Structures are given as structure tokens and as C-alpha cells.
Amino acid sequence: MYFNIHLPINLIGFGVITSEHVEGGFRSADRKFFVPSGNETLAHSDQPLKEGNVHISAPHIYGSAIEALDLVPNSCTSFLNIGSGTGYVSAIVASILGPNSLNYGVELHDDVIEHCKASFAKWKVASVSENDDTPNIHIIKGNGLNILNSEGESVVGYDRIYIGAAVDRADLTSITKLLSPGGILVGPVDDELVKVIRTGVLAQGLDDDARSEEDAASLSGLDEEFTSQLLSGVRFAPLAMHPVIYTTIPSNVWNPSIRHFYPNEHQCASMALLMCSNSELVQPLPPMEERFNAAAMLPKSIWLEILSYTHRRWFAPEQNETDFLKRRLREEKAKTAKAERARREAEARCLAAERERAVYRLLARRWQSRLNALLSQQEDNEQGESEQHQHQAAEDLFNLLDAETGQNNNAVPVRVGDRSTLAGLRSLIQEHLRDIDSDVEEQEGEDEEDDSAYEGEAIDMEEDFSVEDEGEDEEAAEGGANEDENLLEFLADEHESVASGRGRNNSVVMEDVENLVATGQRSVDQPRTVSVSSYDL
């Protein structure tokens, strides 16, 4: 129940529903009783759910449709749900209209009807503790496109109709015939959610200037006694056309026990007739002799039989043009007030959204400036550390070279005893070697382009020089590689050669750098002697 309370609150917050009685209908009919089996955890989320033929739309779609129906709370309104599905809309409407209303649903699939009836049973059990006056909802198997308007309850028409699946404009024309005068239909037509009002035959005689703006937007194919209004764009599954089942919605046979399902006019007239039938036949004569009590001349049983043949609209007074225009004027005023209220609410939401956007923009700019400052500071720190390592490695390299060549005989040679210094020196040398290799590759590329340009003129000369060039390149590459390897080994073991005192003939003992760093002393039984002269350095 906690989440069911927040569902209508969210719909109100987004402006989907604005009426208190619609909010109460959503609170009364918990969606968890109507969703497909296994989807109870998602029952209060604003999303459609489907499993097989059982399908329930998102709550905001139902909210918009029920608001457009303009339901009158606790009335004798008749409601027809074509393609009733899970029965969720029927339950909400029944909660709004109250126990004196008539509520019918037409569904084609047997499994959906079973699910709907089971959902009604669970909903009624949960609602008994709160409200024992649960309205009755009648679900009839049939095809909503083949409801007969000449039989049963459809003869009188329905005050409100909701279509739960998409229909085309041709089928909408036949469905609108089920509306009673003044009735409202809401449903998806193609990809649009529309509202159709049956204004009555009196609207055909009005001038064009007296028509509302909705008449200009009427759907093609509707008679002049209908007006239509586009609500929103939607996407619904189409209403099933097959199998064709001609459906008759049975009408109620009047009796005193169900008189509360009839309009007030019918209730007052039937009560007056039954009360007069109980009066005595001999009565004081009225002022005019031609007047007499006709009801007292027939027994009550006869009147009960006569009233059983009447329908809900039997005692409804005929509406003249003045009454019709008054009713239309009240409806237009109500719509104008509702639209004005919605406009003010929309302006307030837009103003709040603009303020929120300004705050977020300010926060974004502040965070962007802070982020840029942090990134620039990080780059400066990294650049400073890199330059510091390079200077330190260069200084160590110059000290080692000076100590080897004897240019500074009195100075104490620098000892390279940690991995970071050796790694820095190696990186500098390797970077220098890569630069040399790239220069060699570029030079070779230029030589290849020059050779291809003069290929047709000096083929023999190219073959002679190519053999010599290859020999020279191989010798140079071997010599350069030997020098690079010797220099790396020399830098790694320079401090050990000075400590061993074997620099008299410009020869040093080289050993594994990793063992040297780990132990700090040279292994005696694994010596390697390499001649390195000052000229080579």
C-alpha cells in the first residue's frame, strides 16, 4: 500500500492527473492486483507490463484517459470498457462512480477474462476492510468491434466509453453510436489518443459561429452531432478484429431492489407511481373535475410490470435548445478554468526548471574550473619530476665519464647503487639510440627515393654500390651495437671497477647488474673481462 500511495502522487507531480476523485480512484485500486503474474515487484512503476495476452499499460496513460472522461463521483453513470484486459481501468472508474453506477467490460480472450476476474476477487477482498460498498463490474466475452447497438443496454447508450486498444477511424464511427447523448468516449485512434463527445442532434441546427473550437478538429467520418479532441500521441496494440463475435450487453430488468442503478429522474418517477398506487381510490376531488388519480386506478403489481419494461432514460426530460446551450456553456467554462489552471501550473514548473538549470550551470562551471586547475597542477608536477630525473641522470652520467677518463683524478667517483638511477641512465641511452635509429631509417628512406628516381639511368652502378653499402652498413650496425652494449655494461659496473682497483690498463671487470644491486659485491667465480678504452668512450 505504501507504493500505491506514491503512484498517484507521482502522477499529480507530473501533471498527469489533476482531479481529487481520480487520485482517489488510483489509491483505491492497487495496481499490484491487476499486473501479470510474476510482475508484482514492478506493479507501481510507470511502465507497461505484458505476459502472453495479459497486458497492462503504463499508469500515466490511464491517468490521462480517465481525466478526459470527466467522471462524476458517486453517480448513476454507465461505463463501458471495450477491450477491458486486466480490468484495472474498470476498477478505477468503479471506485470513482460509486456503487450506483453500471460498469461493463468486453474482452475477447478467455485467459485474460480469467485473470481479470481473479484480479477483481483479490481487489475486493483487500477493499472490504476499507469500503464494503464495492461496485459490481460485469465482464462479457465478445468482440468490441461487433457490439450490437440495437439490443440490450446499448439501445439507451453509455455515458462513458473507454477503448483499451487502437482502432482505425472507420471502426470509431460504429463505436460512437454506443454513446448516449452527452456521452464521452476516450480511446486510441491509430496513434492518437482522442476524446469524442456526443453533443446530440440539437448541435446540428446551430450556426457555425456557435460551434466550439473542438468541432473544427473533429475526426473525419463522424456525424455533426459528435465533436472530437486530440489529447496526445500514443502507441497501442490494435483491437482484435477476428473472430467476429456479435456481442449483446444484457440490460437490467427494473425492480425495486436495483432502482438505485437508475438515474434520479427514473427513481423519482417510479417512487411517485408506486406511492400513488397504494393510495385509496376514493379521494377528495381536486378543484378541476377533469383531474383524477390515474395511479390509484391500477394495482401496484401492474405498475411493477410496466416499470420492468422501462430503461434508464425513460423518464429523462427532453432537452430543448436553451437547456442544451446552457449545458454546453457550463462545460466550456469548466474546460476553460481547467485549461487556465493547467497553464499556471505549467508556467510555475517552467520557472522552477529554469531556476534549477541556472543553479546546475553555475555548479558545472565551478567544477570545470576546479578540474582544470587540478589537471594543470598535475601536469606541472609530472613535468617537474620528469625534468628532475633527467637532470639527475645526466649529472650521474657526466660524473661517471669524468671518473673513467681520469679528467678529475683527485675527485671521488660517484657510486651508482640504486635501481632508479640505473633505470634513468638506461632510459636516456635507449632514447638516444632510438633517435639515432629513426635518423638512419629516414636517411635510408631518402636514399631509396633517390635510387628509384634514377633507376632507369644507372642500374649497373646501383648494383655495384649496393653491395658495398650493405657491407658498410652491417659493419657499422655491428660496431654500434657492440658499443651500446659495452656502454650499458660499463655504466652498470663502473663503481665496481673503481673499487677493485683494476683501472691501470683501462680494463674493468663487468658482472650481472641485478646481482650487483642486490648483494653490493662481485662474485669472484663468475668474472668477465672487457676492454674499454678512453677513446671508445
C-alpha positions as CSV (number, residue, x, y, z in Angstrom):
1,M,0.0,0.0,0.0
2,Y,3.0,2.3,0.6
3,F,4.0,2.3,-3.1
4,N,0.4,2.5,-4.2
5,I,0.1,5.8,-2.3
6,H,3.1,7.2,-4.1
7,L,1.9,6.2,-7.5
8,P,-0.9,8.8,-7.7
9,I,1.4,11.4,-6.0
10,N,3.9,11.0,-8.8
11,L,1.1,11.3,-11.5
12,I,0.0,14.5,-9.8
13,G,3.6,15.8,-9.7
14,F,4.0,15.3,-13.4
15,G,0.6,16.9,-14.2
16,V,-1.0,13.7,-15.5
17,I,-4.0,13.9,-13.1
18,T,-5.5,17.0,-11.6
19,S,-8.8,15.8,-10.0
20,E,-9.1,14.6,-6.5
21,H,-11.6,11.9,-7.3
22,V,-9.2,10.5,-10.0
23,E,-6.4,10.4,-7.4
24,G,-8.8,8.6,-5.0
25,G,-9.6,6.1,-7.7
26,F,-5.9,5.3,-8.2
27,R,-5.4,4.9,-4.5
28,S,-8.4,2.6,-4.1
29,A,-7.5,0.2,-7.0
30,D,-4.0,-1.1,-6.2
31,R,-2.2,-1.9,-9.5
32,K,-0.4,-4.9,-7.9
33,F,-3.7,-6.9,-8.1
34,F,-4.0,-6.5,-11.8
35,V,-0.5,-6.9,-13.3
36,P,0.5,-10.2,-14.9
37,S,1.6,-12.9,-12.6
38,G,5.2,-12.6,-11.5
39,N,5.4,-8.8,-12.1
40,E,4.2,-7.7,-8.7
41,T,7.5,-6.0,-7.8
42,L,7.1,-3.8,-10.9
43,A,3.4,-3.0,-10.2
44,H,4.0,0.5,-9.1
45,S,6.4,1.6,-11.7
46,D,5.3,3.8,-14.6
47,Q,5.8,1.2,-17.3
48,P,3.7,-1.2,-19.3
49,L,3.8,-4.9,-18.4
50,K,2.9,-7.9,-20.6
51,E,2.8,-11.7,-20.4
52,G,1.1,-13.5,-23.2
53,N,-2.3,-12.0,-23.9
54,V,-2.3,-10.2,-20.5
55,H,-1.2,-6.7,-21.0
56,I,-1.4,-3.6,-18.8
57,S,-0.4,-0.1,-20.0
58,A,1.6,2.4,-18.1
59,P,-0.3,4.3,-15.3
60,H,0.3,7.7,-16.9
61,I,-1.7,6.6,-20.0
62,Y,-4.6,5.5,-17.8
63,G,-4.4,8.7,-15.8
64,S,-4.7,10.9,-19.0
65,A,-7.6,8.8,-20.3
66,I,-9.6,8.8,-17.0
67,E,-9.1,12.5,-16.6
68,A,-10.5,13.1,-20.1
69,L,-13.6,11.0,-19.3
70,D,-14.9,13.8,-16.9
71,L,-16.4,11.3,-14.4
72,V,-19.0,12.4,-11.9
73,P,-18.2,10.8,-8.5
74,N,-20.9,8.8,-6.8
75,S,-23.4,8.9,-9.7
76,C,-25.5,6.6,-11.7
77,T,-23.2,6.9,-14.8
78,S,-23.0,3.9,-17.1
79,F,-19.5,2.9,-18.2
80,L,-18.3,0.6,-21.0
81,N,-14.7,-0.7,-21.3
82,I,-14.1,-2.1,-24.8
83,G,-11.1,-4.4,-24.6
84,S,-11.1,-4.4,-20.8
85,G,-8.0,-6.5,-20.4
86,T,-6.8,-6.8,-16.8
87,G,-9.8,-4.7,-15.6
88,Y,-7.5,-2.1,-14.0
89,V,-9.3,0.9,-15.6
90,S,-12.7,-0.6,-14.8
91,A,-11.7,-0.9,-11.1
92,I,-10.5,2.7,-11.0
93,V,-13.7,4.0,-12.7
94,A,-15.9,1.9,-10.5
95,S,-14.2,3.4,-7.4
96,I,-14.9,6.9,-8.7
97,L,-18.5,6.4,-9.8
98,G,-19.6,4.5,-6.7
99,P,-21.9,1.5,-6.2
100,N,-24.9,3.1,-8.0
101,S,-23.1,3.0,-11.4
102,L,-23.2,0.4,-14.2
103,N,-19.8,-0.9,-15.2
104,Y,-19.4,-3.3,-18.2
105,G,-16.3,-4.7,-19.8
106,V,-16.0,-6.6,-23.1
107,E,-13.0,-8.9,-23.6
108,L,-12.2,-11.5,-26.3
109,H,-9.6,-13.8,-24.8
110,D,-10.6,-16.4,-22.2
111,D,-7.2,-16.3,-20.3
112,V,-7.5,-12.6,-20.0
113,I,-11.0,-12.9,-18.6
114,E,-9.9,-15.4,-16.0
115,H,-7.1,-13.1,-15.0
116,C,-9.4,-10.2,-14.8
117,K,-12.0,-12.0,-12.6
118,A,-9.2,-13.3,-10.3
119,S,-7.8,-9.7,-10.0
120,F,-11.3,-8.4,-9.1
121,A,-11.6,-11.0,-6.4
122,K,-8.3,-10.1,-4.8
123,W,-9.1,-6.4,-5.1
124,K,-12.5,-6.8,-3.4
125,V,-11.0,-8.8,-0.6
126,A,-8.5,-6.1,0.1
127,S,-11.1,-3.3,-0.2
128,V,-13.7,-4.9,2.2
129,S,-11.9,-3.6,5.3
130,E,-11.8,-0.1,3.9
131,N,-15.1,0.1,2.0
132,D,-17.7,-2.6,2.0
133,D,-19.7,-0.8,-0.8
134,T,-17.7,-2.3,-3.7
135,P,-19.3,-1.8,-7.0
136,N,-20.1,-4.7,-9.3
137,I,-18.2,-5.0,-12.6
138,H,-19.6,-7.2,-15.4
139,I,-17.1,-8.8,-17.8
140,I,-18.6,-10.1,-21.0
141,K,-16.8,-12.2,-23.6
142,G,-17.1,-10.8,-27.1
143,N,-15.6,-8.7,-29.7
144,G,-15.6,-5.0,-29.0
145,L,-15.9,-4.2,-32.7
146,N,-19.1,-6.2,-33.0
147,I,-21.3,-4.8,-30.2
148,L,-24.9,-4.6,-31.3
149,N,-26.3,-1.1,-30.6
150,S,-29.9,-2.3,-31.2
151,E,-30.1,-4.8,-28.4
152,G,-29.7,-4.8,-24.6
153,E,-28.2,-1.9,-22.7
154,S,-26.7,-0.5,-25.9
155,V,-30.1,0.7,-27.0
156,V,-30.0,3.5,-24.5
157,G,-26.3,4.1,-24.8
158,Y,-23.5,4.6,-22.4
159,D,-22.5,7.7,-20.6
160,R,-18.7,6.9,-20.8
161,I,-16.8,4.6,-23.0
162,Y,-13.1,3.7,-22.9
163,I,-11.3,1.8,-25.7
164,G,-8.3,-0.2,-24.4
165,A,-6.8,-0.9,-27.9
166,A,-6.1,1.0,-31.0
167,V,-8.9,1.3,-33.7
168,D,-9.0,2.9,-37.1
169,R,-11.3,5.8,-38.0
170,A,-13.8,3.6,-39.7
171,D,-14.4,1.4,-36.6
172,L,-14.6,4.5,-34.4
173,T,-17.7,5.6,-36.3
174,S,-19.6,2.5,-35.3
175,I,-18.4,2.6,-31.7
176,T,-19.5,6.2,-31.2
177,K,-23.1,5.0,-31.9
178,L,-23.0,3.3,-28.5
179,L,-22.7,6.7,-26.8
180,S,-25.8,8.3,-25.2
181,P,-26.5,12.0,-25.8
182,G,-23.9,14.0,-23.9
183,G,-21.7,10.9,-23.5
184,I,-17.9,10.9,-23.8
185,L,-15.6,8.4,-25.4
186,V,-11.8,8.2,-24.9
187,G,-9.5,5.8,-26.8
188,P,-6.6,5.5,-29.2
189,V,-7.4,6.0,-32.8
190,D,-4.4,5.0,-34.9
191,D,-1.5,6.6,-33.0
192,E,-3.5,9.3,-31.3
193,L,-5.4,9.4,-28.0
194,V,-8.7,11.2,-28.8
195,K,-11.8,12.3,-26.9
196,V,-15.2,12.2,-28.6
197,I,-18.3,13.9,-27.2
198,R,-21.8,13.3,-28.5
199,T,-23.4,16.7,-28.3
200,G,-26.8,15.5,-29.6
201,V,-29.0,16.2,-32.6
202,L,-29.5,19.8,-31.4
203,A,-26.0,20.6,-32.3
204,Q,-26.8,20.1,-36.0
205,G,-29.1,23.1,-36.1
206,L,-26.6,25.6,-34.5
207,D,-24.8,28.2,-36.5
208,D,-21.2,27.7,-37.4
209,D,-20.2,30.6,-35.1
210,A,-21.8,28.8,-32.1
211,R,-19.7,25.7,-32.5
212,S,-16.7,25.2,-30.3
213,E,-13.1,25.1,-31.5
214,E,-13.1,21.4,-31.0
215,D,-15.6,20.9,-33.9
216,A,-13.0,22.2,-36.3
217,A,-10.7,19.4,-35.2
218,S,-13.3,16.7,-35.5
219,L,-12.3,13.3,-36.9
220,S,-13.3,12.6,-40.4
221,G,-16.2,10.2,-40.7
222,L,-18.1,11.4,-37.6
223,D,-21.5,12.9,-37.8
224,E,-22.1,16.5,-36.9
225,E,-23.5,15.6,-33.5
226,F,-20.1,14.5,-32.4
227,T,-17.1,16.6,-31.6
228,S,-13.5,15.3,-31.1
229,Q,-10.4,16.5,-29.4
230,L,-6.8,15.3,-29.7
231,L,-5.2,14.5,-26.3
232,S,-1.8,13.1,-27.1
233,G,0.2,10.7,-29.2
234,V,0.2,7.1,-28.0
235,R,1.2,3.6,-29.2
236,F,-1.4,0.8,-28.6
237,A,-1.8,-2.7,-29.9
238,P,-4.7,-2.9,-32.4
239,L,-8.1,-4.2,-31.2
240,A,-8.6,-7.8,-32.5
241,M,-10.9,-8.0,-35.5
242,H,-11.2,-11.8,-35.5
243,P,-13.0,-13.9,-34.6
244,V,-16.2,-11.9,-35.4
245,I,-18.5,-12.3,-32.4
246,Y,-21.7,-10.3,-32.3
247,T,-22.0,-9.2,-28.7
248,T,-25.1,-8.1,-26.8
249,I,-24.7,-6.5,-23.5
250,P,-27.8,-7.5,-21.4
251,S,-29.8,-4.8,-19.9
252,N,-31.1,-4.8,-16.3
253,V,-34.8,-5.5,-15.7
254,W,-36.1,-2.9,-13.4
255,N,-37.3,-3.9,-9.9
256,P,-37.3,-2.0,-6.7
257,S,-34.1,-3.7,-5.4
258,I,-32.0,-2.2,-8.2
259,R,-33.7,1.1,-8.7
260,H,-30.5,2.9,-7.3
261,F,-28.7,1.9,-10.5
262,Y,-31.1,4.2,-12.5
263,P,-30.9,8.0,-12.9
264,N,-32.5,10.3,-10.4
265,E,-35.4,11.1,-12.8
266,H,-36.3,7.5,-13.1
267,Q,-36.1,6.9,-9.3
268,C,-38.3,9.9,-8.5
269,A,-40.9,8.9,-11.2
270,S,-41.1,5.3,-10.1
271,M,-41.4,6.2,-6.5
272,A,-44.3,8.6,-7.2
273,L,-46.1,5.9,-9.2
274,L,-45.8,3.3,-6.5
275,M,-46.8,5.6,-3.7
276,C,-50.0,6.7,-5.7
277,S,-50.9,3.1,-6.4
278,N,-51.0,2.5,-2.6
279,S,-53.5,5.3,-2.0
280,E,-57.3,4.8,-1.8
281,L,-59.4,5.1,-4.9
282,V,-62.0,7.4,-3.3
283,Q,-60.2,10.7,-2.8
284,P,-61.4,14.3,-2.5
285,L,-61.9,15.8,-5.8
286,P,-59.4,18.3,-7.0
287,P,-60.5,21.9,-8.0
288,M,-60.9,20.8,-11.6
289,E,-63.2,17.8,-12.1
290,E,-61.3,16.5,-15.1
291,R,-58.3,15.7,-13.0
292,F,-58.1,12.3,-11.3
293,N,-55.6,10.0,-9.8
294,A,-54.7,7.6,-12.6
295,A,-52.1,5.8,-10.5
296,A,-54.7,4.8,-7.9
297,M,-56.8,3.1,-10.6
298,L,-54.1,0.4,-11.2
299,P,-52.7,-2.0,-8.6
300,K,-49.1,-2.0,-7.6
301,S,-48.3,-5.3,-9.3
302,I,-49.4,-3.8,-12.6
303,W,-47.1,-0.8,-12.2
304,L,-44.2,-3.1,-11.3
305,E,-44.7,-5.0,-14.5
306,I,-44.9,-1.8,-16.5
307,L,-41.8,-0.3,-14.9
308,S,-39.9,-3.5,-15.7
309,Y,-40.1,-2.5,-19.4
310,T,-38.6,0.9,-18.9
311,H,-35.0,1.7,-19.5
312,R,-32.7,4.1,-17.7
313,R,-33.6,7.1,-19.9
314,W,-37.3,6.5,-19.9
315,F,-38.2,9.5,-17.6
316,A,-35.4,11.8,-18.8
317,P,-36.9,15.1,-19.9
318,E,-36.4,16.1,-23.5
319,Q,-33.8,18.8,-23.8
320,N,-34.6,21.9,-25.7
321,E,-32.2,24.2,-27.4
322,T,-31.9,26.6,-24.5
323,D,-31.0,23.8,-22.0
324,F,-28.6,22.4,-24.4
325,L,-26.8,25.7,-24.9
326,K,-26.7,26.2,-21.1
327,R,-25.2,22.8,-20.6
328,R,-22.6,23.4,-23.3
329,L,-21.7,26.8,-21.8
330,R,-21.1,25.2,-18.4
331,E,-18.9,22.6,-20.0
332,E,-16.9,25.2,-21.9
333,K,-16.5,27.3,-18.7
334,A,-15.3,24.3,-16.8
335,K,-12.8,23.4,-19.6
336,T,-11.5,27.0,-19.7
337,A,-11.0,27.1,-16.0
338,K,-9.2,23.7,-16.1
339,A,-7.0,24.8,-19.0
340,E,-6.2,28.1,-17.2
341,R,-5.2,26.2,-14.1
342,A,-3.1,23.8,-16.1
343,R,-1.4,26.8,-17.8
344,R,-0.5,28.4,-14.5
345,E,0.9,25.1,-13.2
346,A,2.9,24.6,-16.3
347,E,4.4,28.2,-16.1
348,A,5.3,27.5,-12.4
349,R,7.0,24.3,-13.4
350,C,8.9,26.0,-16.2
351,L,10.1,28.8,-13.9
352,A,11.3,26.2,-11.4
353,A,13.0,24.3,-14.1
354,E,14.8,27.4,-15.4
355,R,16.0,28.2,-11.8
356,E,17.2,24.7,-11.4
357,R,19.0,24.9,-14.7
358,A,20.8,28.1,-13.7
359,V,22.0,26.5,-10.5
360,Y,23.3,23.5,-12.3
361,R,25.1,25.6,-14.9
362,L,26.8,27.6,-12.1
363,L,27.8,24.3,-10.4
364,A,29.1,22.9,-13.6
365,R,31.2,26.0,-14.3
366,R,32.7,25.8,-10.8
367,W,33.5,22.2,-11.1
368,Q,35.0,22.7,-14.5
369,S,37.3,25.5,-13.2
370,R,38.4,23.3,-10.3
371,L,39.0,20.4,-12.6
372,N,41.1,22.5,-15.0
373,A,43.2,23.8,-12.1
374,L,43.8,20.2,-10.7
375,L,44.8,19.0,-14.2
376,S,47.2,21.8,-14.8
377,Q,48.7,21.3,-11.4
378,Q,49.1,17.6,-12.0
379,E,50.8,18.3,-15.4
380,D,53.2,20.8,-13.8
381,N,54.1,18.3,-11.1
382,E,54.7,15.5,-13.6
383,Q,56.8,17.7,-15.8
384,G,58.9,18.9,-12.9
385,E,59.5,15.3,-11.7
386,S,60.5,14.2,-15.2
387,E,62.9,17.1,-15.6
388,Q,64.4,16.4,-12.2
389,H,65.0,12.7,-13.1
390,Q,66.6,13.7,-16.4
391,H,69.0,16.2,-14.8
392,Q,70.0,13.7,-12.1
393,A,70.6,11.0,-14.6
394,A,72.7,13.4,-16.8
395,E,74.7,14.5,-13.8
396,D,75.4,10.9,-12.8
397,L,76.5,10.1,-16.3
398,F,78.9,13.0,-16.5
399,N,80.4,12.1,-13.1
400,L,81.0,8.5,-14.2
401,L,82.6,9.6,-17.5
402,D,84.9,12.0,-15.7
403,A,85.9,9.4,-13.2
404,E,86.7,6.8,-16.0
405,T,88.8,9.1,-18.3
406,G,90.8,10.4,-15.4
407,Q,90.0,14.1,-16.1
408,N,89.3,14.6,-12.4
409,N,91.9,12.4,-10.7
410,N,91.5,14.0,-7.2
411,A,87.7,13.7,-7.2
412,V,86.0,10.7,-5.6
413,P,83.9,8.8,-8.3
414,V,80.2,8.8,-7.9
415,R,78.8,5.4,-6.9
416,V,75.6,4.3,-8.6
417,G,74.0,1.9,-6.2
418,D,70.2,2.1,-6.7
419,R,67.9,0.8,-9.3
420,S,66.2,4.2,-10.1
421,T,69.5,5.8,-11.1
422,L,70.4,2.9,-13.4
423,A,66.9,2.9,-14.9
424,G,67.1,6.6,-15.6
425,L,70.5,6.2,-17.3
426,R,69.3,3.3,-19.3
427,S,66.2,5.2,-20.4
428,L,68.4,8.2,-21.6
429,I,70.7,5.9,-23.5
430,Q,67.9,3.9,-25.1
431,E,66.1,7.2,-26.1
432,H,69.3,8.4,-27.7
433,L,69.6,5.1,-29.6
434,R,66.0,5.3,-30.8
435,D,66.7,8.8,-32.1
436,I,69.7,7.5,-34.0
437,D,67.8,4.6,-35.4
438,S,65.0,6.9,-36.6
439,D,67.5,9.2,-38.3
440,V,69.1,6.1,-40.0
441,E,65.6,5.0,-41.2
442,E,64.8,8.4,-42.5
443,Q,68.1,8.6,-44.3
444,E,67.5,5.1,-45.8
445,G,64.1,6.2,-47.0
446,E,65.6,9.2,-48.7
447,D,68.2,7.0,-50.3
448,E,65.5,4.7,-51.6
449,E,63.6,7.6,-53.1
450,D,66.7,8.9,-54.8
451,D,67.5,5.4,-56.1
452,S,64.0,5.0,-57.5
453,A,64.3,8.4,-59.3
454,Y,67.5,7.4,-61.1
455,E,66.7,3.7,-61.5
456,G,66.4,3.9,-65.3
457,E,69.8,5.6,-65.9
458,A,72.3,3.8,-63.6
459,I,71.1,0.2,-62.9
460,D,74.6,-1.3,-63.0
461,M,76.1,1.4,-60.8
462,E,73.4,0.8,-58.3
463,E,74.2,-2.9,-58.1
464,D,77.9,-2.3,-57.5
465,F,77.4,0.3,-54.8
466,S,74.6,-1.6,-53.1
467,V,76.9,-4.5,-52.3
468,E,79.5,-2.1,-50.8
469,D,76.8,-0.1,-48.9
470,E,75.4,-3.3,-47.4
471,G,78.8,-4.4,-46.1
472,E,79.4,-1.0,-44.6
473,D,76.0,-0.8,-43.0
474,E,76.4,-4.2,-41.4
475,E,79.8,-3.3,-40.1
476,A,78.5,0.0,-38.7
477,A,75.5,-1.6,-37.2
478,E,77.6,-4.4,-35.5
479,G,80.0,-1.8,-34.2
480,G,77.3,0.5,-32.9
481,A,75.5,-2.4,-31.2
482,N,78.7,-3.6,-29.6
483,E,79.5,-0.1,-28.4
484,D,76.0,0.3,-27.0
485,E,76.1,-3.0,-25.1
486,N,79.6,-2.2,-23.8
487,L,78.4,1.2,-22.6
488,L,75.4,-0.2,-20.8
489,E,77.5,-2.8,-19.0
490,F,80.1,-0.2,-18.2
491,L,77.7,2.2,-16.6
492,A,76.2,-0.7,-14.6
493,D,79.5,-1.9,-13.1
494,E,81.6,1.3,-13.1
495,H,81.6,1.7,-9.4
496,E,82.8,-2.0,-9.0
497,S,85.7,-1.4,-11.4
498,V,86.9,1.5,-9.3
499,A,86.5,-0.4,-6.1
500,S,88.5,-3.4,-7.4
501,G,91.5,-1.2,-8.4
502,R,91.8,-2.7,-11.9
503,G,91.8,0.6,-13.9
504,R,95.6,0.6,-14.6
505,N,95.3,-0.8,-18.1
506,N,91.9,0.8,-18.8
507,S,90.2,-2.6,-18.3
508,V,87.3,-3.3,-15.9
509,V,85.5,-6.4,-14.7
510,M,81.8,-6.5,-15.7
511,E,79.2,-8.6,-13.9
512,D,75.4,-9.1,-13.7
513,V,73.8,-5.8,-12.7
514,E,70.9,-7.4,-10.8
515,N,73.3,-9.3,-8.6
516,L,75.3,-6.2,-8.0
517,V,72.4,-4.2,-6.8
518,A,71.0,-7.0,-4.7
519,T,74.3,-8.0,-2.9
520,G,76.6,-5.0,-3.2
521,Q,79.6,-7.2,-4.0
522,R,81.0,-9.0,-7.0
523,S,81.1,-12.8,-7.4
524,V,84.6,-14.0,-7.7
525,D,84.0,-17.2,-9.7
526,Q,82.0,-15.5,-12.5
527,P,84.3,-12.8,-13.9
528,R,84.0,-11.3,-17.4
529,T,86.8,-9.0,-18.7
530,V,86.0,-6.5,-21.4
531,S,88.5,-3.9,-22.7
532,V,87.1,-0.4,-22.7
533,S,89.5,2.4,-23.6
534,S,89.0,6.1,-23.1
535,Y,88.9,6.5,-26.9
536,D,85.9,4.2,-27.1
537,L,84.1,6.4,-24.5
